[in-house]
Amino acid sequence: MEHGHLLEEHGADSATLCQREAELADVQAREVDARATADAPLQATRAAEDRATRDKRTAALARREVGFLKALNVRPPLDYSLFLSSLGSWSI
């Protein structure tokens, strides 16, 4: 009789264990989905931050290039006739 009671208890425990394992698998699957859902906005934010950083660097580079080109800009003398006459004295 004791043996039958123990077998019955074992069967109930095994069924409870299977139920708990199924619940655990379901909760783990929902956790994976929740993490993926939570990660999507973070990834989008990081991508936007990366684009903003690249845009800032591009703008800074453009400003440096403009400054450099402005520094290279040589203004002709006010009296163009002196400038043109000086060119004529050069022999090529």
C-alpha positions as semicolon CSV with decimal commas, in nm:
position;residue;x (nm);y (nm);z (nm)
1;M;0,000;0,000;0,000
2;E;0,282;0,237;0,087
3;H;0,445;0,151;-0,245
4;G;0,130;0,242;-0,438
5;H;0,103;0,571;-0,252
6;L;0,467;0,654;-0,333
7;L;0,410;0,573;-0,703
8;E;0,104;0,795;-0,708
9;E;0,298;1,077;-0,541
10;H;0,585;1,033;-0,786
11;G;0,345;1,052;-1,080
12;A;0,193;1,372;-0,944
13;D;0,539;1,519;-0,885
14;S;0,648;1,424;-1,237
15;A;0,338;1,587;-1,385
16;T;0,398;1,902;-1,178
17;L;0,762;1,906;-1,288
18;C;0,664;1,878;-1,656
19;Q;0,411;2,158;-1,611
20;R;0,674;2,379;-1,443
21;E;0,926;2,305;-1,717
22;A;0,671;2,405;-1,981
23;E;0,594;2,726;-1,790
24;L;0,966;2,800;-1,760
25;A;1,019;2,749;-2,135
26;D;0,725;2,983;-2,205
27;V;0,860;3,249;-1,969
28;Q;1,208;3,219;-2,123
29;A;1,064;3,262;-2,474
30;R;0,871;3,571;-2,360
31;E;1,189;3,706;-2,201
32;V;1,378;3,666;-2,530
33;D;1,098;3,848;-2,714
34;A;1,092;4,125;-2,452
35;R;1,469;4,173;-2,474
36;A;1,452;4,191;-2,853
37;T;1,171;4,444;-2,830
38;A;1,366;4,648;-2,574
39;D;1,689;4,632;-2,777
40;A;1,534;4,763;-3,098
41;P;1,489;5,125;-2,974
42;L;1,838;5,117;-2,822
43;Q;1,988;5,008;-3,153
44;A;1,792;5,276;-3,335
45;T;1,917;5,536;-3,086
46;R;2,276;5,422;-3,129
47;A;2,243;5,434;-3,507
48;A;2,102;5,788;-3,488
49;E;2,385;5,893;-3,256
50;D;2,639;5,743;-3,496
51;R;2,484;5,932;-3,789
52;A;2,487;6,256;-3,589
53;T;2,853;6,204;-3,499
54;R;2,943;6,137;-3,863
55;D;2,750;6,447;-3,973
56;K;2,932;6,659;-3,714
57;R;3,269;6,526;-3,829
58;T;3,177;6,589;-4,192
59;A;3,073;6,946;-4,110
60;A;3,393;7,007;-3,912
61;L;3,601;6,873;-4,202
62;A;3,414;7,097;-4,445
63;R;3,479;7,400;-4,221
64;R;3,850;7,314;-4,205
65;E;3,863;7,273;-4,584
66;V;3,690;7,609;-4,634
67;G;3,935;7,773;-4,396
68;F;4,227;7,615;-4,577
69;L;4,099;7,721;-4,918
70;K;4,037;8,073;-4,791
71;A;4,394;8,083;-4,662
72;L;4,518;7,979;-5,008
73;N;4,314;8,247;-5,180
74;V;4,568;8,503;-5,308
75;R;4,418;8,840;-5,380
76;P;4,549;9,017;-5,693
77;P;4,709;9,359;-5,648
78;L;4,481;9,661;-5,661
79;D;4,653;9,796;-5,970
80;Y;4,605;9,529;-6,237
81;S;4,827;9,712;-6,480
82;L;5,126;9,660;-6,249
83;F;5,032;9,297;-6,217
84;L;4,994;9,248;-6,591
85;S;5,316;9,434;-6,671
86;S;5,506;9,219;-6,423
87;L;5,378;8,911;-6,605
88;G;5,508;9,046;-6,935
89;S;5,863;9,075;-6,800
90;W;5,885;8,705;-6,741
91;S;6,037;8,505;-7,025
92;I;5,929;8,148;-7,065
